[in-house]
Amino acid sequence: MIDLTPEELKQSFDRSIFHTLSETADRLGLECYVVGGYVRDIFLGRPSKDIDVVVAGSGIEMAEAFGAGIGKPAKVTVFRNFGTAQVKYGNMEVEFVGARKESYRRDSRKPVVEDGTLQDDQERRDFTINAMAVCLNKERFGELVDPFGGMSDLKEKTIRTPLDPDVTFSDDPLRMMRCIRFATQLNFYTDDATFESLSRNHERIKIISKERVADELNKIILSPAPSRGFIDLERSGLLAVIFPELYALQGVEVKNGCGHKDNFYHTLEVLDNISKQTGNLWLRWAALLHDIAKPATKRWEPRAGWTFHNHNFIGEKMVPDIFREMKLPMNEKMKYVQKLVSLHMRPIAIADEEVTDSAVRRLLFEAGDDIDDLMTLCEADITSKNSGRKERFLNNFRLVRQKLKDIEEKDRVRNFQPPISGEEIMELFGLKPCREVGSLKSSIKDAILDGVIPNEYEAAYRYMLEKAGKMGLKPGPSGKR
């Protein structure tokens, strides 16, 4: 946190956009404040492009006058039903609202809104660190208004609500997700009374749309150490409501003195490992879901102990249902996650045995352009506390990566299509679509992937004729090469 003097805070607002806002407000006779995240982020030293402006009066009137004062570069959008407006100016986005107070019905997060004072507006905000305001009127330009101790909570790295947390969370249950999200993003602590309220009110999250919950969940996943957020979601009871499949991973079952690892905490460790490597949201989702089917596949086998056979394939089938339920995109992003969940055991199996060209070639073919992400996921999945075993796997993974590079350069099998198409096979042998055509195509593909023949047309053609002869097929009179 940056400890600013009043004069230094005033200087932070010494920019043309704030002076224009100040002049506009004074001309209209309106009290005007910057409030919320922009103020918070000044003290945290974080860049922010979004500015929230509260006026004691009409926010729409202020926005329209501000936009007119700037002229053509500004784009003004008015939302009259909500009493708000937005002005886009360069790379800045300014949101305007009139100061207001809100009341809620228990079955809805849509408030009944009335005109109010600045303090009314600050009281309705989610957390003290987001309720600080800075005045823009000329006589008080740069003055901090902090009735709820937001500055103190910033210094103490604490998330706390301005009012009774039971009221704050019950009024708008999405604030429970935001509470955990801010604590995770900022590496802050949620004060005891606020966290206890999360636990008491966690069932209220059910009235929030899946899209809004998923948006907050994605922000937690994109945090520097997302495990913190998921542990708080689990402790508060929210996780069981919003993500029961992940909640089901927790716990260790012991039989005959043999216990398996806690797959919930293992998953979070993998997620944190991935987060140190990449900001790719969907790769982080793949880390979160890579073992999601372990509860469904867990079996006790007297000789082998606890097993989770085929959890990758069952997990692959679970991914679409999870994405659909959470209102996540059902497009190529879902298919990408699905593919990585399905394939995540393959590099591990290769690295655990002798690294053969054939196995690496098939892995490269199936993973295609996602091979590097798959390898990153699998390396993050090595969380063994046995340092010797862990180092052996990582060394083998380095060997697999090198073989992938060598084989791709030599055989060009990434995303390859067999050199001979099904149409050419049918034309050559006078066939209609049938099992024999598929069998020949598969034979050519397998021969290339197993290194029996090179990925070249002439070699594939000779191999096809040989296989066709063994199947009793001969080129027809109209068949031509």
C-alpha positions, 0 to 999 in steps of 0.5 A: 500500500502507498501511504499518501499525504492529503496533498499527494492524494490531491496530486493523484487527481491532477489530470485533465479528465478530473479537472473537467469533471470538477468544472462540470459539477461546479457549473451544474451546482452538484456535489461530485465524487470519485468513489470505489475501485479507482480510489482504492487502487490509487492507494494500492498502486494498481492501474485503473481505467474505470472511474465511478463518479457519484453526484448528489443529484442526477448522474445522467445530467452530469454525464451528458454535460461532461460528454458535451464539454469534451466534444466528439471524442466522448461517447455518452451512453444513458441507461435511464431505467437505472438512472446511470450513464457511461462516458467513454473517452480515449481508453478511460471509461467513466460511470455516472450515478446519482447518490442513492440509498437502496432497500432489497426484497429477500427473494431478489438482488434488484434494489428499490432505489431512492435519491440519497446523500453521499453517505447513503451511497457509501453505506450501500457499497460492498466493502469499506475499501470500496466505499472511500470517495474523493471530492472533485468540487473545486473547494474540496478537490482531492479531499478523502471522504472515508466514514467507514475506515477503508484506509485503516482496512487497506493498511491492515489488508482486511476485507470488511463490510461498511454495515452489518455483514448479514445485511450486506450479504443478504441484500446482495448475495453476489457480494459473498463471491466478491468478498472472497474474490477481493481477498484472493486477488489482493492477498487480504484477510477477511475479518472474522465477523464478515467471514462468519456472515459468509457461512451463515448466508451462503445458501443465499447465493442460490438467487444469483444468476449462474453467469454472475457467479461464474464471472466471479469464479473466473476472477478467482481462478485468474488470481495469482494464488487461486487456491486461497479463494477456493479454500475460502469458498469451501470453508464458507459453505459456498463451494458446495452450493456453486460447484458440488463436483469440486467440493466432492473431491475433498477428503481422504478415505482410509482402508486397511491402513491405506489412504489416498491423497486429498484430491481437493487440495491436490487439485488446488496445488496443481491450479497454483502451479499452473497459475505460476506459468500462465494467465490462460483462463481455460488452461487453469480451468483444465487444471481445476477439472483434471481430476474431477471424476475421481470421486466417481471412479474411486475403487478399493482393490485389495492388491492395488489399493485405491484406484481411479481407473479411467478418471480422465475419460469420465472427466472428459464426459463431465466437462460439458455438463459442468460448463452448461450448468455454470453457463460457461461457453460451450464452444471451442473453449469447452472443447479445449478443456475437455481435450486436456482433461481427457489427455492429461494422463498420457504424458504421465504414462509415457514419462513413467515408462520408456519414452518411445517414438511411437507413443510420442508420435501418437500423443502429438497427433492427438493433442495437436496445437494444444500439446505445449499446454498439455505438457504444462498441465502434466508438469504442474500435476506432479505434486509428489512429496517424494523428491526423487520420484518428482525429479525423475518425472520432470526429467522424463518430461524434459525428454518427452518435450525434446522428442516431441520437438524432434518428431514434429520436425521429422514427421510433421504429425501434428494435426496431420491428415492421412496422405490418402483420403477416403474418397481416393480409396473408394475411387481406386477400389470401386467402393461405396462408404463401408467398413473396409474404407475406414479400416484402410484409412486407419491402417495408414494413419496407425502405420505413420504414427507407429513409424512403420512408414513415413508421412508421405504419399508414395509410402502410404500408397504402397502400404495401402495396396499391400493392406488392401491385397490382404483384405482381398481388395483389388483396384477396379477398372475405373480406379485411377491414381 
